[in-house]
Amino acid sequence: MYAIPQKWYKEYGVRKYGAHGTSHQFVANEYARLTNKDISKLKIVTCHIGNGASLCAVEYGRCKDTSMGLTPLEGIPMGTRSGNIDPTVVSYICEKEGKSAKEVVNELNKKCGYLGVSGISNDSRDLNEAANNGNKDAMLALTIQEKRIADYIGSYYVYLEGIDAIVFTAGIGENASEMRERVCNRLKVLGVDIDLKLNADRGHPFRISTPNSKIDVWVIPTNEELVIARDTVKLLNI
Ligand code: AMP
C-alpha cells in the first residue's frame, strides 16, 4: 500500500500491482533449478531490464516487493518511461506547457527514460554506441538507470535481510554486459564480485559472480511464453 488515504486504496484500488510477474517467476525458479537449490529457502532479486524494466524481491518463491506500481510507470527509468519522479512535476509541466495531466503522464510514459535524457533513442544499443563515442547525454541516461537499479537492489537487501542471488534478464539484462558490470560495481559494498570474462558471455544461462562473491549473480534468459503456456495448462486442468 502507498501512504495515501485509505479511501483511495479501498474504493479505487490504488495500490502496487507490479508487472513482468511471469518473467520474475520464471527466472527465480530457473535460478533455483540450475543451482540445485530449494526456492523455498532463497532470497533473490530478479532484474528484468528490457525496454520496460522492473525489479522484484523474491522471498522463498513469492514476490515480496516489486518496483512497478499502479502502472508500469513506477520504478527505475526505462526505454521511454521516467520511472519514479516527484508527482508535482506533473502539475508543474501542465502549467508550463498548458497541457492536461493525462498528456504529461503520457509523456512520462513515452518521451522520458533513455529517450528523454539522451535525446537519441530508446534502444540501449544506440545509447551504448553513442556513449562509447563520447556522447555525454547517452552516458547520463545509462548512468541514471544503473544508479536506480543499484538503489533498488540495496533497498531489497535491507528489506529481505540479505539476498542470496541477483538475476539479470530481458533484452538489456541478458545482453548489455557493460550495464551489468557498472551495476555490479555499485554493489561492491554488499560483497558483490563479478568475473569480467564470465560477464562477456551471452545466449544461455550463466553465472557472472566469482567464488568470492557474497551474492551469487547470474544471467538467465527469460521465457514468459513458457510460463503462460504452463499456467494455461494448469488452469485448464489438463
Ligand atoms: P526487451 O524489451 O526485453 O525486448 O528488450 C529490448 C531492449 O533490449 C532494447 O533496448 C534493446 O536495445 C536491448 N537489447 C537487445 N539486444 C541487445 C544487445 N545485444 N546489447 C544491448 N542491448 C540489447
Residues whose N, C-alpha, C, O or C-beta is under 5 A from the ligand:
A	BS01	AMP	G50 N51 G52 N122 D123 S124 R125 A170 G171 I172 N175 A176
